Amino acid sequence: MASVVKINVLTVPAEQREVLEKRFASRAGLVESADGFEWFELLRPLEGTDQYLVYTRWRSEADFETWMATSMRDAHAPRGGGEGGEQQKPAASGATLWSFEVVQSAAPKS
């Protein structure tokens, strides 16, 4: 069975980049214990775009769907902590989810 890759494309205004990165850092470790989870990367754009890529790889589509229905909801639930106890506003102004099946991969030779 081939792994699946999910790439969440987040449009993040320049003034919200630090906010987004801090929020991901504060949630470090939440996805790593999910059944079927294989890899995570948050990719910051260097030039020409305001889109971050959130890359995750899963053992199967079913594992991803299970995480989406359970733990992901908890990890992305609105949180207090803003000024005056207000809920935090999203750092991204838009999001698109891309899905792929891994058909070939390579690792460095030892």
C-alpha positions as CSV (number, residue, x, y, z in Angstrom):
1,M,0.0,0.0,0.0
2,A,1.4,3.4,-1.0
3,S,1.6,6.3,1.5
4,V,-0.5,9.4,0.9
5,V,0.6,13.0,1.1
6,K,-1.6,15.9,2.1
7,I,-0.3,19.4,1.4
8,N,-2.3,22.2,3.0
9,V,-1.6,25.4,1.0
10,L,-2.1,28.4,3.4
11,T,-2.2,32.0,2.2
12,V,-0.5,34.0,4.9
13,P,-0.1,37.8,4.8
14,A,3.5,38.9,5.6
15,E,2.4,40.5,8.9
16,Q,1.0,37.1,10.0
17,R,3.9,34.9,9.2
18,E,5.4,35.0,12.7
19,V,2.0,34.3,14.2
20,L,1.5,31.2,12.0
21,E,4.9,29.8,12.8
22,K,4.5,30.3,16.5
23,R,1.1,28.6,16.5
24,F,2.6,25.6,14.7
25,A,5.5,25.5,17.1
26,S,3.1,25.6,20.1
27,R,1.3,22.5,18.7
28,A,4.5,20.5,18.0
29,G,4.0,16.9,19.0
30,L,0.2,16.7,18.5
31,V,0.2,15.0,15.1
32,E,3.3,12.8,15.7
33,S,1.4,10.3,17.9
34,A,-1.5,9.8,15.4
35,D,-1.8,6.2,14.1
36,G,-0.5,6.1,10.5
37,F,1.3,9.4,10.7
38,E,4.7,9.3,8.8
39,W,6.0,12.9,8.3
40,F,5.3,16.6,8.8
41,E,7.0,19.7,7.5
42,L,6.0,23.4,7.6
43,L,7.5,25.1,4.5
44,R,8.0,28.9,4.6
45,P,8.0,30.6,1.2
46,L,11.3,32.3,0.3
47,E,10.2,34.5,-2.7
48,G,7.4,35.1,-5.1
49,T,4.5,33.9,-3.0
50,D,2.7,34.4,0.3
51,Q,1.7,30.7,0.5
52,Y,3.1,28.3,3.2
53,L,2.9,24.6,2.6
54,V,2.0,22.2,5.4
55,Y,3.2,18.8,4.3
56,T,2.1,15.6,6.0
57,R,2.6,12.0,4.9
58,W,0.3,9.2,6.1
59,R,0.3,5.4,5.8
60,S,-3.1,5.5,4.3
61,E,-6.1,7.7,3.4
62,A,-8.0,6.0,6.2
63,D,-5.4,7.0,8.7
64,F,-5.6,10.6,7.5
65,E,-9.4,10.6,7.6
66,T,-9.4,9.2,11.2
67,W,-7.0,12.0,12.3
68,M,-9.1,14.6,10.6
69,A,-12.2,13.4,12.4
70,T,-10.6,13.2,15.8
71,S,-7.2,14.7,16.9
72,M,-7.0,17.4,14.1
73,R,-10.2,18.9,15.4
74,D,-8.8,19.3,18.8
75,A,-5.4,20.6,17.5
76,H,-7.1,23.3,15.4
77,A,-9.9,24.2,17.8
78,P,-10.2,28.0,18.4
79,R,-8.2,28.9,21.5
80,G,-8.4,31.8,23.9
81,G,-5.3,33.8,24.8
82,G,-5.8,36.8,22.7
83,E,-6.0,40.2,24.2
84,G,-8.9,40.5,26.6
85,G,-9.4,36.7,26.5
86,E,-10.7,36.8,22.9
87,Q,-10.3,33.8,20.6
88,Q,-7.3,33.9,18.2
89,K,-8.1,34.9,14.7
90,P,-6.7,32.7,11.9
91,A,-3.2,33.6,10.7
92,A,-4.0,32.4,7.2
93,S,-6.5,34.2,4.9
94,G,-7.1,31.1,2.8
95,A,-6.4,27.3,2.6
96,T,-6.5,24.6,0.0
97,L,-5.8,20.9,0.5
98,W,-3.9,19.0,-2.1
99,S,-3.8,15.1,-2.0
100,F,-1.2,12.8,-3.6
101,E,-0.3,9.2,-3.6
102,V,3.4,8.3,-3.3
103,V,4.4,6.4,-6.4
104,Q,8.2,6.8,-6.0
105,S,10.6,8.0,-3.3
106,A,14.3,8.0,-2.6
107,A,16.5,8.5,0.4
108,P,20.2,9.3,0.6
109,K,22.5,6.4,0.0
110,S,24.4,5.3,3.1
